[in-house]
Amino acid sequence: MIAHLNGILKEKTPRSVIVDNAGIGYEVFIPLSTFYALPEKEETVSLHIHTYVREDALNLFGFNTSLEKEIFMMLISVTGIGPRLAINILSGIGPGELLEAMARGDATHLQSIPGVGRKTAERIALELREKALKIKGDSEVIPSPVISGDDKKVREEAISALLNLGYPTKSARNAVERACGSIKDINLETLIKEALKVLA
């Protein structure tokens, strides 16, 4: 099992990255919180990895911090939550806010995340509350760096990120356009966060 991956960042999108290690390119699925912290392409990247194996696939899920990975592992321990949904949940509100919601047992807040229905939110709140309270006290979420770039490209990447979270194309585009109107300096992280507020 791969538990950690260090290499050259060859490609990056809000959904996944390709990391070159000794000439082998590994595709790793990531949450938005990890995407925000990635270096530029061709620079060295280091990710905490969860290897997910099933009969027809072997997928790698990567995280910038051990806390993100720990929360991910907690989520996939809940009945009905697979790794893709767990990544979406982490992307939906971020590790710090998610940990806080779980610690409070706040099913209503959890249900606002795309792909999380009432029953799933209630299971998370019930099953993970004690675990979240246990790790919440000594956990620190590192602030995400600001990512800037060409406005049009940033808008398209933001829309792509929202589509990966399960929002319809029209809703994603409208949210991004509305968010652009309220941001002075457009960067990907801020744009996605503002668009998620519009969609909430």
C-alpha positions in Angstrom: 0.0 0.0 0.0 1.2 3.5 -0.8 1.0 5.7 2.2 3.1 8.7 1.1 4.1 10.0 -2.3 6.9 12.5 -3.1 7.8 13.6 -6.6 7.5 16.2 -9.3 4.1 17.7 -9.9 3.4 17.2 -13.7 -0.3 18.1 -13.9 -2.8 19.6 -11.5 -6.6 20.2 -11.6 -9.1 20.9 -8.8 -10.0 17.2 -9.0 -6.6 15.4 -9.4 -2.9 15.6 -9.9 -0.2 13.6 -11.6 3.0 13.1 -9.6 6.1 11.8 -11.3 8.2 9.6 -9.1 11.2 7.8 -10.6 9.7 8.1 -14.1 6.3 6.8 -13.1 3.3 9.2 -13.2 0.8 8.5 -10.4 -2.7 10.0 -10.7 -3.9 11.1 -7.3 -7.4 12.4 -6.5 -7.5 15.3 -4.1 -9.9 17.6 -2.2 -9.9 21.3 -3.0 -8.2 22.0 0.3 -5.2 20.2 -1.0 -5.4 21.7 -4.5 -5.1 25.2 -2.9 -1.8 24.2 -1.2 -0.2 22.7 -4.3 3.1 24.2 -5.7 3.5 25.1 -9.3 3.9 22.4 -12.0 7.4 20.9 -12.2 8.0 21.6 -8.6 8.4 19.0 -5.8 5.2 17.9 -4.1 4.6 15.7 -1.1 1.3 14.1 -0.3 -0.2 11.9 2.3 -1.8 9.0 0.4 -4.7 6.6 1.0 -4.6 3.6 -1.4 -8.1 2.4 -2.2 -8.2 -1.1 -3.7 -11.2 -2.9 -5.1 -11.7 -5.7 -7.7 -11.8 -3.4 -10.8 -9.6 -0.5 -9.7 -6.7 0.8 -7.6 -7.1 4.5 -6.8 -4.9 6.9 -4.9 -6.3 9.7 -2.8 -3.9 12.4 -1.7 -3.8 15.1 1.0 -1.6 18.0 1.9 -1.9 17.5 5.6 -2.2 14.4 7.9 -5.4 16.1 9.3 -7.1 16.0 5.9 -6.2 12.3 5.6 -7.4 11.6 9.1 -10.8 13.2 8.4 -11.0 11.4 5.1 -10.4 8.0 6.8 -13.1 8.9 9.4 -15.6 9.7 6.6 -15.1 6.5 4.7 -15.7 4.5 7.9 -19.3 5.7 7.8 -21.8 3.4 6.0 -22.7 4.7 2.6 -19.7 7.0 2.2 -17.1 5.9 -0.4 -13.8 7.7 -1.1 -15.2 9.9 -3.9 -18.0 11.2 -1.7 -15.5 11.7 1.1 -13.3 13.8 -1.2 -16.4 15.9 -2.2 -17.3 16.4 1.4 -13.8 17.6 2.3 -14.0 19.9 -0.8 -17.4 21.2 0.1 -16.5 23.0 3.3 -12.8 22.4 4.0 -11.2 20.3 6.8 -11.5 22.9 9.6 -15.1 23.7 9.1 -16.0 20.1 8.5 -14.2 19.0 11.7 -16.1 21.7 13.7 -19.4 20.6 12.2 -18.8 16.9 13.1 -17.7 17.8 16.6 -20.9 19.7 17.1 -23.0 16.9 15.6 -24.4 19.5 13.2 -26.3 17.4 10.7 -28.0 20.4 9.1 -24.7 22.0 8.2 -23.4 18.7 6.9 -26.5 18.2 4.7 -25.7 21.5 2.9 -22.7 19.8 1.2 -23.4 18.6 -2.3 -24.1 14.8 -2.4 -24.8 14.6 1.3 -28.4 13.7 2.0 -30.2 13.9 5.4 -29.6 10.3 6.4 -25.9 10.5 5.5 -25.5 13.8 7.4 -27.2 12.3 10.4 -24.9 9.2 10.3 -21.8 11.4 10.1 -23.0 13.6 13.0 -23.8 10.5 15.1 -20.9 8.2 14.3 -18.0 10.7 14.0 -18.9 13.3 16.7 -16.7 11.7 19.4 -13.8 11.1 17.1 -14.0 14.7 15.8 -14.0 16.0 19.4 -11.0 13.9 20.2 -8.8 15.3 17.4 -10.2 18.9 17.3 -8.4 20.2 20.3 -4.8 19.8 19.1 -5.4 20.1 15.3 -4.4 23.1 13.4 -5.5 23.9 9.9 -2.9 25.6 7.8 -4.2 28.6 5.9 -4.4 28.1 2.1 -2.2 30.1 -0.1 -3.7 32.5 -2.7 -3.6 31.3 -6.3 -3.9 33.8 -9.0 -4.0 33.6 -12.8 -5.7 34.6 -16.0 -9.3 35.5 -15.2 -10.9 33.3 -17.9 -8.8 30.3 -17.0 -9.5 30.8 -13.3 -13.2 31.0 -14.0 -13.2 27.8 -16.0 -11.2 26.0 -13.3 -13.7 27.2 -10.7 -16.6 25.9 -12.7 -14.8 22.6 -13.2 -14.3 22.3 -9.5 -18.0 22.9 -8.8 -19.0 20.3 -11.4 -16.8 17.8 -9.7 -18.6 18.5 -6.5 -21.9 17.6 -8.2 -23.4 20.9 -9.1 -25.3 21.2 -12.5 -23.4 23.1 -15.2 -25.8 26.0 -15.3 -25.8 26.5 -11.6 -22.0 26.3 -11.4 -21.6 28.9 -14.2 -24.1 31.3 -12.7 -22.6 31.0 -9.2 -19.1 31.7 -10.6 -20.3 34.7 -12.6 -22.1 36.1 -9.5 -19.1 35.5 -7.3 -16.8 37.3 -9.8 -18.9 40.4 -9.3 -18.1 40.5 -5.6 -14.4 39.9 -5.8 -11.8 42.6 -6.5 -8.8 40.4 -7.1 -9.9 37.1 -8.7 -8.0 34.0 -7.6 -9.1 30.4 -7.8 -9.5 29.7 -4.0 -11.5 32.9 -3.3 -13.7 32.4 -6.4 -14.6 28.8 -5.5 -15.4 29.8 -1.9 -17.6 32.7 -3.0 -19.3 30.6 -5.5 -20.1 27.9 -2.9 -21.6 30.7 -0.7 -23.8 31.7 -3.7 -24.9 28.0 -4.0 -25.5 27.5 -0.3 
